[in-house]
Every structure is written in structure tokens, then in C-alpha cells.
Amino acid sequence: MKSDYLPIMGIASSRRLFTRRAVRPSGWHVLSGLLLLGAALGLAQPAAAQAIRVKEIAAVQGVRSNQLTGYGLVVGLDGTGDQTTQMPYTAQSMQNYLQQLGLSLPPGGSMQLKNVAAVLVTAQLPAFAQPGQTIDVTVSSIGNSKSLRGGTLITTPLKGANGEIYALAQGNLLVGGAGASAGGSKVQINHLSAGRIPGGAQVERTVDTPFALGETIDLGLNSTDFQTASRVTEAINLAMGAGVASAVDGRVVRLRAPADPNARVGFLAAVEEVRLEASTPMARVIINSRTGSIVMNQAVTLGACAVSHGNLTVSISSTPVISQPNPLSTGGQTVVSEKADIQISQDTGSLIAMPAAAQLSDVVRVLNSLGATPQDLLAILQAIKASGAMNAELEVI
């Protein structure tokens, strides 16, 4: 289900979420102000029901893409290929390729390749792809090649999970980067070890799908929700006729479809355009512990509670101390030692009474009034949830 999310903060280095003194607006203060304004304007009243289409929340089961992969060689590099002494499989692959062309090296000979790189080729085979159609491929280096820029991928079979070949890839690489090095200095823009070939693979085999088989078609919802499954069933039966749709469980809605393929395509096209009222998503708070960002949806509410939070700061400074012997002493040595100064300070945490907040705009305003850093707010939200004052599910990513 799609839901409207509002970020509480996304800058882990911010020290304050909300300030009461008059200052010149900075980037974070402007963001916080716009956040509160948007929440107040958008959620001052209960959100109106939003109409969505079936195609936005469900997909036909069995109609999906398939992953293809293959091992190949990129040639024509400007001296930026694999080092054959460290990557022997590159030379072995090139030798096998030349043998297929009728060329063989003399016994005891070795290949010193600088313009060849071993790569893995990946692609997505879309549903209903037919032989002769082209698909995009991604080429990634698996050796120690410095750059794939300017290279050409030679014919590479792309296989599916069953080991069968479904496409053949070949073409010139497009690498969205550049780099140069000289005298021990190096400058690089973007990534040079991977590139794409638009339309670089040709489909050789189709993948059978259950689309035209059987009397029914199953729609799979994007997320498990019994209320959504019930509403989808009711909307389809209202638009297409009673008994057309039936809910199997909280994720699957089964449709009685025409047997004729042409009529079945038109039937699904009409089903995907059926509109229904979006259900309110489950209250959820998403916490990213690595970046300190917090996102919550419009269903989150807070109960009345009191919060006290203080910051503990540990400061360690080191000063070098040099001890030298007397000028006329014999055998004396200069000794250098370190003097460490450790200080611990803790801010006084005042007890803040947080009133009940029934709307997202109120939740944002109450959380910003705490004046906590993003990392502190992570711990505060977890504590509020544990106390039972937050009506939401916490998810840490």
C-alpha cells in the first residue's frame, strides 16, 4: 500500500530540531519550518479518502520478469584490462574463445593481455518477451581491470536459473565515468568498473507463463492486508459483475477470466483501471539507525507521557610532555610522554510533559519541541513505544 510519509529529520549532525530564539533561518530551520507547515496544512483535518487503481496495489501472479546472467569478456580497452598474472582465468577464457575460432597458441606460450577484462553480464527478461526482441544489459568487472570505458562485449550467452540460454549479449559499453592517472596521482569521476549496453541482448527463447491457462487469474496484492483484499473484491464485483472476484486470503484475489486470450487481455485491462478507496495504512515509524533519519506515516498517534533526556559528553585531550636532561649530564636522554586530560559532563535533563497527539502534525510538533538530536530521538521513540504511549509499530532499517 502506498502511504504518505513525513520525515522528522534526515541530518544526523543536526544539534537542534526546534529553536525558540530568533535566528537567521538556516537549512535545517527552514526544513523544520516547512515540515511543520506542511503537516499542519495537510493534516489539520482528517485526510480525505484517496481513490487508487487496482494496478497500483496489485499485480497478476505469474506475470513477472526473470533474472539472466552470464560470464563474458570485454575487449578493446586502452591498457586498462585485467592483469593476466593475477587473473589467470581471463587469459584462459580468451584462449578458449580463440580456439572456437580455430586459433591456438603454441605449446608453452602465454598471453599478456592488457586490453581484455573478465566481466559478469546481468539482465532482466521481461514477461511475454519474444525471440528477436532486445533488452538492456549491465556489464560489471570481476577482475582487477582499472576501467571498462571504451570496451566492447563479445558474444555472451545469458542463462536463467534453470541453466537454459534465453538471450545473447554483445555490444559497446556505455560507462558513465572518466579517470586519469599520472605520476602517482589519480583523478576519477563516477564508477569505471561497470557499464550498460542499451538493447545489448537479443532474446532467443520465451518463458512460459500461466496467463492464458486455466479459468481463473490470481491478483497478488503488494502487501498483505485483509481490508484491502476485501475492498478490491467489492470494487471489481461492482464494476465487472457479481461473482467475478473472490478473496482467497489477505494477499490474493481470484478472478474468473474469459478463456479467449484477446478477451482476457481486455478483461484485465478493465480490472486494472477499477478504482477503489484506499484504506488507512497501519501506523508505522521507520528508523534508520545509520543516518539518524526517522519517517512516520499519517496513522501514528501519541498518548500523554513525560520524557526526560540528558546528554552525556566525554572529552579526552592529549598534550605531549618533553623531559630533557641537564646540559652537562652524561648519558641522559630526551623522553617524550603524553599527558591525558579526561572530562565528563552531563546536561541536566528536564522532565517534559508531552500531551496526547491524535494527528501527525501534532506528533511532529511535540517531537520537535524536545530539542533532541536525531540519534537521541531514536532512543526516545523506542522508550515511548515501550511505555505504551505510541500507537505505532517501530521498524529499524
C-alpha positions in Angstrom: 0.0 0.0 0.0 1.2 3.5 -0.7 1.1 5.9 2.2 2.1 9.4 2.8 5.2 9.7 5.0 6.7 12.8 6.5 10.3 12.9 7.6 11.1 14.1 11.1 14.7 14.7 10.3 17.3 13.4 7.9 20.6 15.2 9.0 22.4 13.2 11.7 24.7 16.1 12.5 21.9 18.5 13.5 22.1 19.5 17.1 18.6 21.0 17.4 15.3 20.2 15.8 13.5 23.3 17.0 14.8 26.5 18.4 12.9 29.2 20.3 15.3 32.1 19.9 15.1 34.3 16.8 17.9 33.4 14.4 18.5 33.7 10.7 16.9 30.7 9.0 19.4 28.0 8.2 18.9 25.0 6.0 17.7 22.8 9.0 15.4 25.5 10.4 13.8 26.1 7.0 13.3 22.3 6.6 11.8 22.0 10.1 9.5 25.0 9.5 8.4 23.7 6.1 7.8 20.3 7.8 5.6 21.7 10.5 3.7 23.9 8.0 3.1 21.1 5.6 1.9 18.8 8.3 -0.3 21.5 9.8 -1.9 22.3 6.4 -2.2 18.8 5.1 -3.4 17.1 8.3 -5.3 19.8 10.2 -8.4 18.0 9.1 -8.8 14.2 8.7 -7.4 13.1 5.4 -9.9 12.7 2.6 -10.3 9.3 1.1 -8.0 8.8 -1.8 -9.1 6.8 -4.8 -6.5 4.5 -6.3 -6.5 2.0 -9.2 -6.1 -1.8 -8.8 -3.0 -1.8 -10.9 -1.3 0.4 -8.3 -1.7 -2.0 -5.4 -1.8 -5.4 -7.2 -0.2 -7.4 -10.0 -1.1 -10.5 -11.9 0.6 -13.5 -10.4 2.9 -15.4 -12.7 3.5 -12.3 -14.9 6.9 -11.2 -13.9 10.4 -10.7 -15.1 13.2 -13.2 -14.8 16.9 -12.6 -14.0 19.6 -13.6 -16.5 23.3 -13.7 -16.0 26.4 -14.8 -18.0 30.2 -14.7 -18.0 31.9 -12.8 -20.8 34.9 -10.8 -22.0 35.3 -7.1 -22.7 37.9 -6.3 -25.4 39.3 -3.1 -26.9 40.3 -1.5 -23.6 43.0 1.1 -23.6 45.5 -0.8 -21.5 43.1 -0.9 -18.5 42.3 -4.6 -18.7 42.9 -7.4 -16.2 46.5 -8.2 -15.1 46.9 -11.7 -16.5 49.5 -12.7 -13.9 47.0 -12.1 -11.1 43.8 -13.1 -13.0 44.7 -16.3 -14.9 41.1 -17.0 -15.8 41.0 -14.0 -18.1 43.8 -15.4 -20.3 42.2 -18.9 -20.1 38.8 -17.5 -21.3 40.4 -15.7 -24.2 42.4 -18.8 -25.1 39.2 -20.9 -25.1 37.4 -18.2 -27.2 40.2 -18.2 -29.8 40.1 -22.0 -30.0 36.5 -21.8 -31.0 37.6 -19.5 -33.9 40.2 -22.0 -35.0 43.2 -20.3 -33.4 45.5 -22.0 -30.9 48.7 -20.9 -29.0 51.9 -22.7 -29.5 52.9 -25.1 -26.6 54.4 -23.2 -23.7 53.2 -19.8 -24.9 51.5 -17.3 -22.6 49.2 -14.4 -23.3 49.9 -11.0 -21.9 46.6 -9.2 -22.1 46.2 -5.6 -21.2 43.1 -4.8 -23.2 40.8 -7.6 -22.1 38.7 -7.8 -18.9 36.6 -10.6 -17.5 33.0 -9.5 -16.7 29.6 -10.7 -15.5 26.7 -9.7 -17.6 23.2 -9.4 -16.0 19.8 -8.6 -17.5 16.1 -8.7 -16.7 14.0 -10.7 -19.1 10.5 -9.1 -19.1 7.3 -11.0 -19.1 6.0 -12.1 -22.6 9.4 -11.3 -24.2 9.6 -12.9 -27.7 12.6 -14.1 -29.7 14.2 -11.2 -31.6 13.3 -8.5 -29.0 16.2 -6.6 -27.4 16.8 -5.9 -23.7 19.3 -3.8 -21.8 22.3 -5.5 -20.1 24.6 -4.4 -17.3 28.3 -5.3 -17.5 30.4 -5.5 -14.3 34.1 -6.3 -14.0 35.1 -9.2 -11.8 38.9 -8.9 -12.1 41.3 -6.1 -11.4 40.5 -4.0 -14.5 41.0 -0.3 -14.0 38.3 0.8 -16.4 35.8 -0.7 -18.9 35.5 2.6 -20.7 35.6 2.2 -24.5 35.4 -1.6 -24.3 33.3 -4.0 -26.4 31.5 -7.0 -25.0 31.9 -10.1 -27.2 29.1 -12.6 -27.7 27.9 -13.7 -24.2 25.1 -16.3 -23.6 22.7 -15.2 -20.8 21.3 -18.0 -18.8 18.3 -18.3 -16.4 18.1 -20.1 -13.1 17.4 -23.4 -14.9 20.7 -23.2 -16.8 19.0 -22.6 -20.2 20.2 -19.8 -22.6 17.5 -17.2 -23.1 19.4 -14.3 -24.7 22.7 -13.4 -26.3 24.5 -10.2 -25.4 27.0 -8.2 -27.4 27.8 -4.5 -28.0 29.8 -1.4 -27.0 29.7 -0.3 -23.3 28.5 3.0 -22.1 30.4 3.9 -18.9 29.2 7.0 -17.1 32.6 7.9 -15.6 36.1 9.1 -16.5 39.5 9.0 -14.9 43.2 9.7 -15.4 46.4 9.0 -13.5 50.0 10.1 -13.9 53.0 10.4 -11.5 51.2 8.6 -8.7 48.2 11.0 -8.8 44.8 9.8 -9.8 41.5 11.6 -10.6 38.3 9.7 -11.1 34.7 10.7 -11.7 31.9 8.2 -11.0 32.4 4.5 -11.4 34.6 2.9 -14.1 34.2 -0.8 -13.4 30.6 -1.2 -14.6 28.6 -0.1 -17.6 25.4 -0.7 -19.6 24.6 -1.7 -23.2 21.1 -0.4 -24.2 19.4 -3.0 -26.2 22.6 -5.1 -25.9 21.0 -8.5 -25.7 18.7 -10.3 -28.1 16.0 -12.7 -26.7 16.4 -16.2 -28.1 13.7 -18.1 -26.1 10.4 -17.3 -24.4 9.3 -18.1 -20.9 6.0 -19.8 -20.5 3.5 -18.0 -18.2 0.2 -19.3 -16.8 -1.6 -16.2 -18.1 -3.6 -18.0 -20.8 -4.0 -21.2 -18.8 -7.0 -22.2 -16.6 -10.3 -20.5 -15.9 -9.1 -18.1 -13.2 -6.4 -15.5 -12.7 -4.9 -14.5 -9.4 -4.2 -10.9 -8.4 -1.4 -10.6 -5.8 -1.6 -7.5 -3.6 1.7 -5.6 -3.0 1.2 -6.1 0.8 -0.8 -8.4 3.0 -4.0 -6.6 4.2 -7.3 -8.2 4.6 -9.2 -4.9 4.4 -7.5 -4.1 1.1 -8.3 -7.5 -0.3 -11.9 -7.1 0.7 -12.2 -3.7 -0.9 -10.6 -4.8 -4.1 -13.0 -7.7 -4.3 -16.0 -5.5 -3.8 -14.8 -2.8 -6.3 -14.2 -5.4 -9.0 -17.5 -7.1 -8.5 -19.3 -3.8 -8.6 -17.6 -2.8 -11.8 -17.4 -6.1 -13.7 -20.3 -8.0 -12.3 -21.1 -10.0 -9.2 -19.1 -13.2 -8.7 -16.2 -12.1 -10.9 -13.8 -11.6 -7.9 -13.3 -13.5 -4.7 -10.8 -13.0 -1.9 -8.6 -16.1 -1.3 -6.7 -14.6 1.7 -5.2 -11.2 2.7 -3.0 -11.1 -0.3 -4.6 -12.9 -3.2 -7.8 -12.0 -5.1 -9.0 -14.6 -7.6 -10.8 -13.6 -10.8 -12.9 -15.6 -13.2 -11.5 -14.6 -16.6 -12.6 -15.3 -20.2 -11.0 -18.2 -22.0 -10.2 -16.3 -25.2 -6.8 -14.7 -24.9 -7.9 -11.5 -26.6 -10.9 -11.2 -24.3 -8.7 -12.0 -21.3 -6.4 -9.1 -22.1 -9.3 -6.7 -22.4 -10.8 -8.1 -19.2 -7.5 -7.5 -17.2 -7.1 -4.0 -18.7 -10.5 -3.1 -17.4 -9.8 -4.7 -14.0 -6.6 -2.7 -13.6 -8.5 0.6 -14.1 -11.1 -0.2 -11.4 -10.8 2.5 -8.7 -11.4 2.0 -5.0 -11.0 3.8 -1.8 -7.5 3.5 -0.2 -7.5 2.0 3.3 -5.6 3.7 6.1 -2.2 2.1 6.4 -1.0 0.6 9.7 0.7 3.1 12.0 4.4 2.7 11.5 7.6 4.5 12.3 10.7 3.8 10.2 14.0 4.4 12.0 17.4 4.4 10.1 20.0 4.0 12.8 22.9 4.6 10.4 21.8 8.0 9.2 19.6 9.1 12.1 16.6 9.7 9.9 13.0 8.9 11.1 9.9 8.6 8.9 6.4 8.1 10.1 3.0 7.8 8.3 -0.2 9.7 8.9 -1.7 7.0 11.2 0.8 7.5 14.0 -0.6 8.9 17.3 0.9 9.6 20.7 -0.6 9.3 24.1 0.1 11.6 27.0 3.5 10.9 28.6 6.5 12.6 30.2 10.1 12.5 28.8 13.4 13.3 30.5 16.6 13.0 28.4 20.1 14.3 29.2 23.2 14.2 27.1 26.5 12.7 28.4 29.7 14.1 26.9 33.2 12.6 27.4 36.1 14.8 26.3 39.7 13.4 26.1 42.6 15.7 25.2 46.3 14.7 25.0 49.2 17.0 25.5 52.8 16.0 24.7 55.3 16.4 27.6 59.1 16.6 26.9 61.7 15.8 29.6 65.3 16.8 28.7 68.5 16.0 30.7 70.7 18.7 32.2 73.1 20.4 29.8 76.2 18.9 31.5 74.8 15.5 32.2 76.3 12.4 30.6 74.2 9.5 29.3 70.9 11.5 29.6 68.2 11.1 27.0 65.2 13.2 26.0 61.9 11.5 26.9 58.6 12.4 25.3 55.4 11.4 27.1 51.7 12.1 26.8 49.5 13.8 29.4 45.9 13.0 29.1 43.1 15.2 30.3 39.6 13.5 30.6 36.5 15.5 31.3 32.9 14.2 31.7 29.9 16.5 31.5 26.3 15.7 31.6 23.5 18.1 30.6 20.6 18.4 33.1 17.6 16.7 31.6 14.4 18.4 32.4 11.1 16.5 32.6 8.9 17.4 29.6 5.2 16.6 29.6 4.1 15.5 26.2 0.3 15.9 25.6 -1.7 13.4 23.6 -1.3 13.9 19.8 -4.0 12.5 17.6 -2.7 13.9 14.2 0.6 13.7 12.5 1.1 17.5 12.6 0.7 17.3 16.4 3.2 14.4 16.7 5.8 16.3 14.7 5.4 19.5 16.7 5.6 17.6 20.0 8.8 15.6 19.0 10.5 18.8 17.7 9.8 20.6 21.0 12.1 18.1 22.7 15.1 19.7 21.2 16.9 16.4 20.9 19.5 15.3 18.3 18.4 12.7 15.7 20.4 10.0 17.5 18.8 10.9 20.8 15.4 10.9 19.3 15.9 7.3 18.2 16.2 6.2 21.8 13.3 8.5 22.9 10.9 7.0 20.4 11.9 3.4 21.4 11.3 4.3 25.1 7.9 5.9 24.3 6.9 2.8 22.3 8.0 0.6 25.2 5.9 2.7 27.7 2.8 2.1 25.6 2.3 5.8 24.8 2.9 5.4 21.0 0.3 3.8 18.8 2.7 2.6 16.0 5.0 -0.2 15.0 8.7 0.6 15.1 10.8 -0.7 12.3 14.6 -0.3 12.3 16.4 -0.5 9.0 
